[in-house]
């Protein structure tokens, strides 16, 4: 079985397979901005409420929350993540600069890689309980304006698996509907599903994210999965559907039809091993 089922404890989504855009969003939800997620939810209280204006005080609370989160789960030996001055890699170790001193993580194994130059990395990759965090360093970014170390965002590994649902979250009643469901699942298994749509007057395209590439702390190539592990949930055995009419004039059992066609579509991934590695 895949690690996402046997070894990693993490969030699982359920998405209606009938909506290609939602399905792609769910597949790509393996990595999300921790800054955006905290700013946009009520985990952090704010007097601004639903205002569309950027609240700099709330932004600072987001950064504070993330630093305290790292202090708790990926602590530095001898100091806090708050107000660090910089990060660099030396001798396969993460060096944290603060107050003219150099510090290291309490658990060195929680640093696994980086992007960019070792002395001035663009990103640092950390892990906790087999879940990864990408700390992005971009001093020019708006979100890093008040950050000494130039940390502009933290991308967290989130939805490690997704149930693509043919059942409760969709209303597929005839052959046309079922074809939409099967086509979307086939596109996910082939890896070529994409959708074009308009948002705020702009034409956008959504497709599956690629895997994420880094440099391991030993200086070798490091790839992390870019997408959620996709599972299929077929219709229950009590349902029938008019997509196929049997010799005696009755409708086909929909669960059997789903199982046959979704498994046939998954044969593409059996060869490529892009979704399920095992």
C-alpha positions as CSV (number, residue, x, y, z in Angstrom):
1,X,0.0,0.0,0.0
2,X,1.0,3.6,-0.5
3,X,2.7,5.5,2.3
4,X,-0.2,8.0,2.3
5,X,-2.4,5.1,3.6
6,X,0.0,3.1,5.8
7,X,2.6,5.5,7.2
8,X,1.5,9.2,7.0
9,X,-1.3,10.7,9.2
10,X,-2.7,13.6,7.3
11,X,-6.0,15.3,6.0
12,X,-8.1,13.5,3.4
13,X,-10.5,15.3,1.1
14,X,-13.7,14.1,-0.6
15,X,-14.4,15.7,-4.0
16,X,-17.3,15.2,-6.5
17,X,-15.6,13.6,-9.6
18,X,-18.3,15.2,-11.8
19,X,-16.6,18.6,-11.4
20,X,-13.2,18.7,-13.1
21,X,-12.2,22.0,-11.6
22,X,-12.9,20.8,-8.1
23,X,-11.2,17.5,-8.7
24,X,-8.1,19.3,-9.9
25,X,-8.1,21.6,-6.9
26,X,-8.3,18.6,-4.6
27,X,-5.5,16.7,-6.3
28,X,-3.4,19.8,-6.1
29,X,-4.3,20.5,-2.4
30,X,-1.3,18.4,-1.2
31,X,0.7,21.6,-0.9
32,X,-0.9,24.9,0.4
33,X,0.3,28.2,1.8
34,X,0.2,28.1,5.5
35,X,0.3,31.9,5.6
36,X,-2.8,32.2,3.3
37,X,-4.6,29.4,5.2
38,X,-4.1,31.1,8.6
39,X,-4.9,34.6,7.3
40,X,-8.2,33.4,5.6
41,X,-9.6,31.4,8.5
42,X,-10.8,32.2,12.1
43,X,-7.9,30.4,13.7
44,X,-6.5,33.9,14.3
45,X,-9.0,36.4,15.6
46,X,-9.2,39.9,14.0
47,X,-11.2,43.1,14.4
48,X,-11.1,43.6,10.6
49,X,-13.7,40.8,10.1
50,X,-14.6,40.3,6.5
51,X,-12.8,43.3,5.2
52,X,-11.1,43.0,1.8
53,X,-8.3,45.3,2.8
54,X,-5.0,43.7,3.9
55,X,-4.7,43.9,7.6
56,X,-1.0,44.2,8.5
57,X,-1.6,43.4,12.2
58,X,-3.3,40.2,11.1
59,X,-0.4,39.5,8.8
60,X,2.0,39.8,11.8
61,X,-0.2,37.5,13.8
62,X,0.0,34.9,11.0
63,X,3.8,35.1,11.1
64,X,3.9,34.8,14.9
65,X,1.6,31.8,14.8
66,X,3.8,30.0,12.3
67,X,7.0,30.8,14.2
68,X,5.4,29.4,17.5
69,X,4.2,26.4,15.5
70,X,7.9,25.7,14.4
71,X,9.2,26.3,18.0
72,X,6.8,23.5,19.2
73,X,7.3,21.0,16.4
74,X,10.7,21.7,14.8
75,X,12.6,23.5,17.6
76,X,16.0,25.2,17.3
77,X,18.5,24.2,19.9
78,X,19.0,27.2,22.2
79,X,16.7,29.8,20.6
80,X,13.4,30.5,19.0
81,X,12.3,30.8,15.3
82,X,11.1,34.3,16.1
83,X,13.3,37.1,14.7
84,X,15.9,34.9,13.1
85,X,18.2,36.8,10.8
86,X,18.9,34.1,8.1
87,X,19.3,30.5,7.0
88,X,22.2,28.7,5.3
89,X,23.3,25.1,4.7
90,X,26.8,23.9,5.7
91,X,28.2,20.4,5.9
92,X,24.7,18.8,5.4
93,X,23.3,20.9,8.3
94,X,20.8,23.7,8.5
95,X,22.4,26.8,10.2
96,X,20.1,29.4,11.7
97,X,21.5,32.9,12.1
98,X,20.3,35.1,15.0
99,X,21.9,37.8,17.1
100,X,25.4,37.2,15.6
101,X,25.2,33.5,16.7
102,X,24.7,30.3,14.7
103,X,22.2,27.7,15.9
104,X,21.1,24.2,14.7
105,X,17.9,22.3,15.0
106,X,17.4,20.1,18.1
107,X,16.6,17.2,15.7
108,X,18.9,17.5,12.7
109,X,16.9,14.9,10.8
110,X,14.0,17.3,10.5
111,X,16.0,19.3,7.8
112,X,16.0,17.3,4.6
113,X,16.8,19.7,1.7
114,X,16.7,23.1,0.0
115,X,16.3,25.0,-3.2
116,X,18.9,27.4,-4.6
117,X,22.4,28.1,-3.4
118,X,23.5,26.5,-0.1
119,X,24.8,29.8,1.3
120,X,21.8,31.7,0.2
121,X,18.9,29.3,-0.3
122,X,15.6,30.1,-2.0
123,X,13.8,27.6,0.2
124,X,14.4,25.2,3.1
125,X,12.6,21.9,3.3
126,X,11.7,20.6,6.8
127,X,9.7,17.6,7.9
128,X,7.7,16.5,11.0
129,X,5.8,13.2,11.3
130,X,6.6,12.5,7.6
131,X,4.8,15.7,6.5
132,X,6.9,18.4,4.8
133,X,7.2,22.2,5.0
134,X,8.8,24.4,2.4
135,X,10.0,27.7,3.9
136,X,10.3,30.1,1.0
137,X,12.9,32.9,1.3
138,X,12.2,35.9,-0.9
139,X,13.1,39.3,0.7
140,X,11.5,41.2,-2.2
141,X,8.0,39.7,-1.6
142,X,5.4,41.8,0.0
143,X,4.8,39.3,2.8
144,X,8.5,39.4,3.7
145,X,8.7,43.2,4.1
146,X,9.0,43.0,7.9
147,X,10.9,39.7,8.1
148,X,14.6,40.0,8.9
149,X,15.3,36.5,7.3
150,X,13.2,37.3,4.2
151,X,10.8,34.4,4.7
152,X,7.9,35.2,2.5
153,X,5.7,32.1,3.0
154,X,5.6,28.6,4.4
155,X,4.1,25.9,2.1
156,X,2.7,23.0,4.1
157,X,2.0,19.5,2.9
158,X,-1.7,19.1,3.6
159,X,-4.2,16.8,1.8
160,X,-2.2,13.7,1.3
161,X,-5.1,11.7,-0.1
162,X,-8.4,12.5,-1.8
163,X,-11.6,10.4,-2.4
164,X,-12.9,11.1,-5.9
165,X,-16.6,10.5,-5.3
166,X,-19.1,9.0,-7.7
167,X,-21.7,8.6,-5.0
168,X,-23.1,11.0,-2.4
169,X,-21.6,14.3,-3.6
170,X,-22.7,13.9,-7.2
171,X,-26.1,13.5,-9.0
172,X,-25.2,11.4,-12.0
173,X,-28.5,10.0,-13.3
174,X,-28.0,9.1,-16.9
175,X,-25.4,8.1,-19.5
176,X,-24.3,11.7,-20.2
177,X,-23.7,12.3,-16.5
178,X,-21.8,9.0,-16.1
179,X,-19.6,9.8,-19.1
180,X,-18.6,13.2,-17.4
181,X,-17.6,11.3,-14.2
182,X,-15.6,8.6,-16.1
183,X,-13.9,11.2,-18.4
184,X,-12.7,13.2,-15.4
185,X,-11.4,10.1,-13.6
186,X,-9.7,8.9,-16.8
187,X,-8.0,12.3,-17.1
188,X,-6.7,12.1,-13.6
189,X,-5.3,8.6,-14.2
190,X,-3.7,9.6,-17.5
191,X,-2.4,12.8,-15.8
192,X,-3.8,15.0,-18.6
193,X,-7.0,16.4,-17.1
194,X,-7.2,20.2,-17.4
195,X,-10.0,22.8,-17.4
196,X,-10.2,26.4,-18.7
197,X,-12.4,28.9,-17.0
198,X,-12.9,32.6,-16.5
199,X,-12.4,34.3,-13.1
200,X,-12.5,38.1,-12.5
201,X,-12.3,38.7,-16.2
202,X,-9.2,36.5,-16.7
203,X,-9.0,33.2,-18.6
204,X,-7.3,30.6,-16.5
205,X,-6.2,27.0,-17.0
206,X,-6.0,24.4,-14.2
207,X,-4.1,21.1,-14.5
208,X,-2.3,18.6,-12.3
209,X,0.7,20.0,-10.4
210,X,4.1,18.3,-11.1
211,X,6.2,16.7,-8.4
212,X,8.3,19.1,-6.4
213,X,12.1,19.1,-7.0
214,X,14.7,20.1,-4.4
215,X,18.4,19.4,-3.4
216,X,18.8,17.0,-0.5
217,X,21.1,17.9,2.3
218,X,23.6,15.4,0.9
219,X,23.6,17.4,-2.4
220,X,21.6,15.0,-4.5
221,X,18.3,15.4,-6.3
222,X,15.2,15.2,-4.1
223,X,11.6,14.8,-5.3
224,X,8.5,15.1,-3.2
225,X,5.0,14.2,-4.4
226,X,3.2,17.2,-5.8
227,X,-0.3,15.7,-5.7
228,X,-2.7,14.1,-3.4
229,X,-3.1,10.3,-3.6
230,X,-6.4,9.8,-5.5
231,X,-8.8,7.1,-4.5
232,X,-12.1,6.3,-6.3
233,X,-15.4,5.8,-4.5
234,X,-17.9,4.0,-6.7
235,X,-21.7,3.8,-6.3
236,X,-23.2,1.3,-3.9
237,X,-24.5,-2.0,-5.2
238,X,-28.2,-1.2,-4.6
239,X,-28.2,1.5,-7.4
240,X,-29.0,0.8,-11.0
241,X,-28.5,3.1,-14.0
242,X,-30.0,3.5,-17.5
243,X,-26.6,3.9,-19.1
244,X,-26.6,0.2,-20.1
245,X,-29.8,-1.8,-20.6
246,X,-29.5,-5.5,-20.1
247,X,-31.0,-8.2,-22.3
248,X,-34.0,-8.6,-20.1
249,X,-34.7,-4.8,-20.3
250,X,-33.5,-3.9,-16.8
251,X,-30.9,-1.3,-16.0
252,X,-27.3,-2.3,-15.2
253,X,-26.2,-2.4,-11.5
254,X,-24.4,1.0,-11.3
255,X,-21.8,-0.2,-8.7
256,X,-20.6,-3.0,-11.1
257,X,-20.5,-0.6,-14.0
258,X,-18.5,2.0,-11.9
259,X,-16.1,-0.7,-10.7
260,X,-15.4,-2.0,-14.2
261,X,-14.9,1.4,-15.9
262,X,-13.0,3.2,-13.1
263,X,-10.7,0.2,-12.8
264,X,-10.1,0.1,-16.6
265,X,-9.2,3.8,-16.4
266,X,-6.8,3.2,-13.6
267,X,-4.8,0.7,-15.8
268,X,-3.1,3.8,-17.2
269,X,-1.7,4.6,-13.8
270,X,-0.8,1.0,-13.2
271,X,1.8,1.5,-16.0
272,X,2.9,5.1,-15.1
273,X,2.7,4.9,-11.3
274,X,2.2,8.6,-11.0
275,X,-0.7,8.4,-8.7
276,X,-0.2,5.1,-6.8
277,X,3.5,4.3,-6.5
278,X,2.7,0.8,-5.3
